[in-house]
Amino acid sequence: MKPSVALAFDFLDPWGWIAERRLRAAIAEASQPFTVDYQPCAIAQPRMAGEPYRAYQARRFGSDAQVFETRALDQAAQLGVALDFERIATVPDTRLAGWVLRRCSADEQTQRVLFEAIYQAYFCDGQDIGLPAVLSRLLGYPCPPWPATADSEQALLQDEQATAAWCGRMMPSVRVGHKVIAGAQPPSVLARYLRY
């Protein structure tokens, strides 16, 4: 069985996508097979859903919001990703997208494809990734409903709490064994951890 690395990220943060692309490059550089365990963990609370995206960014980053976007645009472009913040109208409730990724992706390849599709839909196409109809299109079949029982919802919350515990809510983060690497580090940095 291939060794596993974990990626903690938030679908509202483009740096999660950048971190994943850099992690994939690091795995190739390390010349060792790894399985990536995608672990979505929401920064924003559901009550922020529907808030104008620009207002959300300004509240998060203050006067540095434009700097954040410019840097993300540049770093993503270097990885072949064309972010388009202008197309994003509102903040989605990402809980359903996170649940679908955690529960409906039976294998790493399916998770990877869905991860890419969700990020693409939000940060390039401006779609509301909190809507079942959008997720259904990305999945290619009807999106499962939000957990219907309190036990299912509690299990999802426990998954997120476990992720938050190891990453310290520093997202994105990568965990290799017992080592946690915060931020979207360059492939050369990540590859060093992957070799040991």
Rosetta silent file (secondary structure, phi, psi, omega in degrees, C-alpha in Angstrom):
SEQUENCE: MKPSVALAFDFLDPWGWIAERRLRAAIAEASQPFTVDYQPCAIAQPRMAGEPYRAYQARRFGSDAQVFETRALDQAAQLGVALDFERIATVPDTRLAGWVLRRCSADEQTQRVLFEAIYQAYFCDGQDIGLPAVLSRLLGYPCPPWPATADSEQALLQDEQATAAWCGRMMPSVRVGHKVIAGAQPPSVLARYLRY
SCORE:     score description
SCORE:     0.000 S_00000001
   1 L     0.000  136.548 -178.971    0.000    0.000    0.000 S_00000001
   2 L   -69.833  143.359  174.688    1.286    3.469   -0.927 S_00000001
   3 L   -64.371  154.420 -174.684    2.137    5.826    1.935 S_00000001
   4 E  -113.414  144.416  168.604   -0.405    8.596    2.477 S_00000001
   5 E  -121.069  150.678 -179.838   -0.138   12.336    2.861 S_00000001
   6 E  -110.334  140.578  176.664   -3.022   14.513    4.027 S_00000001
   7 E  -119.405  115.774  174.458   -4.026   17.853    2.535 S_00000001
   8 E   -96.306  133.323 -176.622   -6.142   20.201    4.683 S_00000001
   9 E  -157.210  165.823  175.216   -7.830   22.976    2.722 S_00000001
  10 L  -123.042  131.204 -179.376  -10.872   25.211    2.505 S_00000001
  11 L   -63.849  -13.397  176.785  -12.835   25.468   -0.735 S_00000001
  12 L   -86.683   -2.876 -175.546  -13.101   29.245   -0.140 S_00000001
  13 L  -116.929  114.481 -178.430   -9.332   29.636   -0.303 S_00000001
  14 H   -63.243  -19.973 -179.266   -7.581   29.413   -3.705 S_00000001
  15 H   -67.418  -20.639  173.654   -4.322   28.575   -1.930 S_00000001
  16 H   -63.795  -39.319  178.125   -5.742   25.094   -1.251 S_00000001
  17 H   -69.054  -43.531  177.837   -5.742   24.486   -5.005 S_00000001
  18 H   -60.909  -43.744  179.524   -2.242   25.933   -5.339 S_00000001
  19 H   -60.887  -40.512 -179.314   -1.060   23.736   -2.458 S_00000001
  20 H   -66.569  -42.281  178.557   -2.495   20.621   -4.118 S_00000001
  21 H   -63.503  -41.139  178.675   -0.806   21.379   -7.444 S_00000001
  22 H   -67.863  -37.193  177.241    2.495   21.977   -5.655 S_00000001
  23 H   -62.971  -42.798  178.650    2.060   18.769   -3.649 S_00000001
  24 H   -61.710  -40.265  177.737    1.537   16.792   -6.860 S_00000001
  25 H   -65.757  -37.915  179.186    4.721   18.320   -8.297 S_00000001
  26 H   -66.298  -39.334  178.216    6.579   17.438   -5.087 S_00000001
  27 H   -62.438  -42.283  177.519    5.394   13.825   -5.258 S_00000001
  28 H   -64.615  -40.676 -179.739    6.703   13.629   -8.827 S_00000001
  29 H   -66.567  -36.564 -179.810    9.997   15.257   -7.743 S_00000001
  30 H   -74.314  -13.924  179.029   10.391   12.846   -4.827 S_00000001
  31 L    55.038   38.642  176.366    9.912    9.948   -7.264 S_00000001
  32 L  -134.640  140.412  179.620    7.863    8.020   -4.729 S_00000001
  33 L   -76.947  133.015  175.679    4.217    7.018   -4.969 S_00000001
  34 L  -134.103  149.630  170.653    1.927    8.604   -2.391 S_00000001
  35 E   -97.707  133.390  178.095   -1.802    8.593   -1.828 S_00000001
  36 E   -99.774  125.673  177.116   -3.277   12.027   -1.105 S_00000001
  37 E   -99.288  107.267 -177.942   -6.039   12.166    1.502 S_00000001
  38 E   -80.126  123.001 -176.377   -8.140   15.265    0.749 S_00000001
  39 E  -127.649   88.026  177.821   -9.512   16.776    3.969 S_00000001
  40 E   -66.754  142.564 -179.402  -11.764   19.813    3.461 S_00000001
  41 L  -149.394  115.139 -172.470  -12.180   22.015    6.522 S_00000001
  42 L   -76.258  131.894  172.978  -14.266   25.189    6.370 S_00000001
  43 L   -81.929  -49.234 -176.446  -12.833   28.490    7.601 S_00000001
  44 L   -79.050  147.643  176.276  -16.032   30.472    7.091 S_00000001
  45 L   -81.950  152.864 -179.812  -19.172   29.738    9.054 S_00000001
  46 H   -56.090  -26.916 -178.129  -22.363   28.776    7.165 S_00000001
  47 H   -65.651  -16.080  178.820  -23.938   32.085    8.221 S_00000001
  48 H   -81.693  -11.200  179.835  -21.543   33.833    5.808 S_00000001
  49 L   -58.043  134.151 -179.533  -23.116   32.049    2.853 S_00000001
  50 L    93.157  -13.127  178.347  -24.639   34.555    0.461 S_00000001
  51 L   -66.808  141.073  176.712  -22.388   37.403    1.619 S_00000001
  52 E   -56.347  135.609 -175.067  -20.886   39.357   -1.291 S_00000001
  53 H   -59.331  -42.771 -178.958  -17.479   37.880   -2.070 S_00000001
  54 H   -62.351  -40.244  179.040  -15.708   41.243   -2.106 S_00000001
  55 H   -65.158  -40.289  178.056  -17.104   42.139    1.327 S_00000001
  56 H   -62.282  -45.987  179.448  -15.983   38.758    2.672 S_00000001
  57 H   -63.122  -41.291  179.961  -12.463   39.250    1.294 S_00000001
  58 H   -65.124  -38.340  178.805  -12.263   42.786    2.686 S_00000001
  59 H   -68.653  -37.129 -179.580  -13.333   41.557    6.122 S_00000001
  60 H   -71.916  -44.234 -170.484  -10.775   38.726    6.006 S_00000001
  61 H  -115.464   -4.221  179.771   -7.798   40.639    4.674 S_00000001
  62 H    59.483 -136.064 -176.735   -8.638   44.298    5.173 S_00000001
  63 H   -71.002   -9.002  179.321   -6.600   46.595    2.963 S_00000001
  64 H   -90.414    4.909 -176.449   -4.484   43.600    1.849 S_00000001
  65 H   -57.787  -42.994 -179.655   -7.378   41.928   -0.012 S_00000001
  66 H   -67.382  -37.589  177.449   -6.117   43.088   -3.416 S_00000001
  67 H   -62.371  -44.077  178.081   -2.570   41.962   -2.587 S_00000001
  68 H   -56.526  -48.780 -177.302   -3.932   38.519   -1.623 S_00000001
  69 H   -65.305  -44.405 -178.571   -5.779   38.211   -4.938 S_00000001
  70 H   -61.090  -44.070  179.979   -2.874   39.435   -7.065 S_00000001
  71 H   -65.075  -43.197  178.809   -0.465   37.006   -5.422 S_00000001
  72 H   -63.164  -42.783  178.163   -2.907   34.096   -5.760 S_00000001
  73 H   -57.599  -46.432 -178.114   -3.519   34.945   -9.430 S_00000001
  74 H   -64.921  -48.747 -177.433    0.214   34.969  -10.130 S_00000001
  75 H   -67.201  -38.550  177.829    1.042   31.763   -8.258 S_00000001
  76 H   -65.866  -41.599 -179.833   -1.942   29.888   -9.722 S_00000001
  77 H   -59.895  -35.937  178.244   -1.040   31.007  -13.252 S_00000001
  78 H   -64.627  -19.549 -179.986    2.433   29.514  -12.797 S_00000001
  79 L  -104.662    9.502  177.708    0.683   26.178  -12.191 S_00000001
  80 L    84.684   17.908 -179.344   -1.619   26.451  -15.205 S_00000001
  81 L  -112.429  125.061 -179.891   -4.677   27.692  -13.305 S_00000001
  82 L  -101.902   88.124  177.657   -6.480   30.838  -14.501 S_00000001
  83 L   -67.255  149.351  177.868   -8.331   32.165  -11.450 S_00000001
  84 L  -139.844   84.900 -178.103  -11.086   34.716  -12.119 S_00000001
  85 H   -64.054  -25.368 -178.364  -12.148   36.486   -8.923 S_00000001
  86 H   -64.705  -23.574 -177.987  -14.332   38.883  -10.935 S_00000001
  87 H   -84.347  -11.699 -177.291  -16.779   36.066  -11.687 S_00000001
  88 L   -86.173  119.181 -178.161  -17.375   35.244   -8.009 S_00000001
  89 L   -92.325  -47.715 -173.052  -20.497   37.013   -6.719 S_00000001
  90 E  -135.572  168.467  175.711  -21.097   35.529   -3.281 S_00000001
  91 L   -85.678  123.096  177.775  -19.646   33.255   -0.616 S_00000001
  92 L   -84.540  161.158  169.445  -21.108   29.742   -0.899 S_00000001
  93 L   -84.257  108.936 -172.633  -21.864   27.400    1.969 S_00000001
  94 L   -87.597    2.683 -176.307  -19.111   24.841    1.305 S_00000001
  95 H   -59.930  -42.139 -178.940  -20.282   22.214    3.796 S_00000001
  96 H   -66.016  -41.621  178.941  -22.104   20.137    1.164 S_00000001
  97 H   -61.634  -42.410  178.109  -19.125   20.238   -1.220 S_00000001
  98 H   -64.194  -41.674 -179.644  -16.834   19.103    1.613 S_00000001
  99 H   -65.693  -42.898  179.327  -19.209   16.334    2.623 S_00000001
 100 H   -61.616  -44.111 -179.915  -19.549   15.119   -0.968 S_00000001
 101 H   -62.985  -42.510 -178.028  -15.770   15.055   -1.392 S_00000001
 102 H   -71.218  -39.481 -169.416  -15.258   13.160    1.883 S_00000001
 103 H  -100.192  -24.655 -171.223  -18.130   10.708    1.547 S_00000001
 104 L  -107.839    4.836  179.320  -18.800   10.165   -2.139 S_00000001
 105 L  -110.255  104.296 -172.795  -15.320    9.679   -3.491 S_00000001
 106 L   -73.288  -23.585 -176.856  -14.393    6.047   -3.055 S_00000001
 107 L  -139.039  167.856 -175.943  -10.816    6.374   -4.285 S_00000001
 108 H   -61.766  -41.752 -177.952   -8.051    8.943   -4.558 S_00000001
 109 H   -63.121  -41.653  177.644   -8.427    9.496   -8.305 S_00000001
 110 H   -64.173  -42.085  177.291  -12.139   10.232   -7.954 S_00000001
 111 H   -60.322  -44.370 -177.555  -11.386   12.602   -5.070 S_00000001
 112 H   -62.176  -44.895  179.760   -8.718   14.365   -7.108 S_00000001
 113 H   -63.103  -44.173 -179.580  -11.005   14.882  -10.095 S_00000001
 114 H   -68.134  -40.441  175.994  -13.826   16.176   -7.898 S_00000001
 115 H   -54.946  -50.989  179.408  -11.441   18.429   -5.936 S_00000001
 116 H   -60.286  -44.130 -176.462  -10.253   20.000   -9.207 S_00000001
 117 H   -65.034  -39.821  179.682  -13.789   20.338  -10.536 S_00000001
 118 H   -66.888  -46.609  178.138  -15.074   22.090   -7.400 S_00000001
 119 H   -61.561  -43.732  178.418  -12.186   24.557   -7.332 S_00000001
 120 H   -58.931  -45.901 -177.492  -12.551   25.191  -11.082 S_00000001
 121 H   -60.637  -39.405 -176.581  -16.281   25.789  -10.731 S_00000001
 122 H   -84.380  -54.403 -170.400  -15.835   28.375   -7.990 S_00000001
 123 H   -86.059  -12.275  177.114  -12.570   30.183   -8.688 S_00000001
 124 L  -113.078  -35.319 -174.920  -12.636   30.106  -12.494 S_00000001
 125 L  -106.762   -9.888  178.130  -16.330   29.928  -13.388 S_00000001
 126 L    69.292   24.179 -179.830  -17.894   31.747  -10.418 S_00000001
 127 L   -82.279  153.602  177.939  -20.435   28.993   -9.725 S_00000001
 128 L   -83.660   99.880 -175.827  -22.076   28.529   -6.324 S_00000001
 129 L   -76.718    4.889  173.698  -20.480   25.275   -5.157 S_00000001
 130 L   -91.395   -6.827 -177.361  -22.914   25.109   -2.258 S_00000001
 131 L   -89.097  131.626  177.012  -25.814   24.288   -4.579 S_00000001
 132 H   -56.032  -35.507 -178.620  -26.766   20.628   -5.100 S_00000001
 133 H   -64.248  -39.912  179.092  -27.460   21.334   -8.791 S_00000001
 134 H   -66.825  -46.444 -179.859  -23.888   22.579   -9.327 S_00000001
 135 H   -64.426  -34.827  177.174  -22.396   19.625   -7.447 S_00000001
 136 H   -61.881  -42.126  177.819  -24.625   17.225   -9.417 S_00000001
 137 H   -62.661  -41.203 -178.959  -23.195   18.586  -12.675 S_00000001
 138 H   -68.825  -37.330  179.711  -19.661   18.156  -11.356 S_00000001
 139 H   -74.098  -32.956 -175.138  -20.345   14.628  -10.113 S_00000001
 140 L    87.561    8.572  175.628  -22.187   13.558  -13.258 S_00000001
 141 L  -156.776  166.113 -176.139  -25.042   12.176  -11.160 S_00000001
 142 L   -57.375  131.763  179.298  -27.496   13.575   -8.582 S_00000001
 143 L   -66.368  131.855  176.273  -25.727   15.066   -5.594 S_00000001
 144 L   -61.681  146.123  179.693  -26.468   13.200   -2.393 S_00000001
 145 L   -70.483  162.679  175.303  -28.506   15.290    0.035 S_00000001
 146 L   -55.667  145.139 -178.159  -27.005   16.813    3.134 S_00000001
 147 L   -46.385  126.567 -173.738  -26.768   14.167    5.904 S_00000001
 148 L   -82.533  -19.766 -176.725  -30.310   13.490    7.012 S_00000001
 149 L  -110.850  155.922  177.728  -29.530   12.266   10.506 S_00000001
 150 H   -62.362  -34.326  179.213  -27.915   13.951   13.463 S_00000001
 151 H   -64.162  -42.568  179.388  -25.415   11.063   13.610 S_00000001
 152 H   -65.103  -42.131  179.375  -24.297   11.659   10.007 S_00000001
 153 H   -66.709  -37.419  178.010  -23.948   15.380   10.586 S_00000001
 154 H   -65.624  -37.917  178.286  -22.020   14.708   13.793 S_00000001
 155 H   -62.882  -40.850  177.724  -19.661   12.365   11.920 S_00000001
 156 H   -63.318  -44.388  179.171  -18.943   15.132    9.395 S_00000001
 157 H   -61.451  -40.980  178.592  -18.288   17.613   12.200 S_00000001
 158 H   -64.359  -38.727  176.199  -15.917   15.144   13.865 S_00000001
 159 H   -59.440  -47.086 -179.476  -14.028   14.706   10.563 S_00000001
 160 H   -65.047  -39.922  179.642  -13.579   18.475   10.295 S_00000001
 161 H   -65.348  -37.559  177.820  -12.543   18.763   13.943 S_00000001
 162 H   -64.707  -40.823  177.114   -9.941   16.020   13.467 S_00000001
 163 H   -65.114  -46.817 -179.895   -8.533   17.878   10.453 S_00000001
 164 H   -60.117  -33.442 -178.537   -8.554   21.199   12.319 S_00000001
 165 H   -66.049  -43.497 -177.318   -6.722   19.540   15.229 S_00000001
 166 H   -80.438  -28.063 -178.702   -3.734   18.380   13.189 S_00000001
 167 H   -96.449   -6.543 -179.547   -3.473   21.478   10.985 S_00000001
 168 L    62.681   26.639 -176.541   -4.253   23.995   13.715 S_00000001
 169 L    58.624   21.679  173.298   -6.721   25.626   11.302 S_00000001
 170 L   -93.371  102.114 -176.786   -3.711   26.745    9.265 S_00000001
 171 L  -122.928  141.385    0.274   -4.928   26.094    5.756 S_00000001
 172 L   -75.910  157.995  173.188   -3.753   24.856    3.474 S_00000001
 173 E  -143.303  151.781  176.761   -1.517   22.385    5.297 S_00000001
 174 E  -121.039  135.514  175.401    0.107   19.109    4.347 S_00000001
 175 E  -114.783  125.180  176.532    0.787   16.300    6.809 S_00000001
 176 E  -120.803  108.896 -173.826    3.494   13.756    6.026 S_00000001
 177 L    62.097 -121.262  178.638    3.669   11.198    8.813 S_00000001
 178 L  -100.236    2.083 -179.064    3.792   13.297   11.990 S_00000001
 179 E   -92.021  133.909  176.840    5.169   16.386   10.243 S_00000001
 180 E  -115.062  126.649  179.923    2.802   19.235    9.366 S_00000001
 181 E  -113.430  110.854 -176.905    3.860   21.741    6.706 S_00000001
 182 E   -84.201  146.214  176.456    1.688   24.875    6.773 S_00000001
 183 L    88.272  170.873  178.801    0.965   26.930    3.698 S_00000001
 184 L   -88.640   75.898 -174.307    1.253   26.256   -0.016 S_00000001
 185 L   -70.116  153.154  177.289    4.961   25.485    0.123 S_00000001
 186 L   -61.038  152.327  179.459    7.069   25.138   -3.043 S_00000001
 187 H   -53.873  -37.372 -178.498    7.459   21.601   -4.426 S_00000001
 188 H   -62.166  -36.671  178.018   11.159   21.533   -3.501 S_00000001
 189 H   -69.247  -48.556 -179.330   10.304   22.083    0.177 S_00000001
 190 H   -62.557  -38.906 -178.234    7.534   19.471    0.190 S_00000001
 191 H   -60.524  -34.230  178.212    9.703   16.945   -1.670 S_00000001
 192 H   -61.619  -41.147  178.523   12.256   17.024    1.147 S_00000001
 193 H   -70.421  -34.837 -178.108    9.607   15.909    3.613 S_00000001
 194 H   -70.451  -23.783 -178.934    8.286   13.272    1.228 S_00000001
 195 L   -79.883  -15.014 -176.266   11.699   11.639    0.883 S_00000001
 196 L  -116.767    0.000    0.000   12.002   10.985    4.634 S_00000001
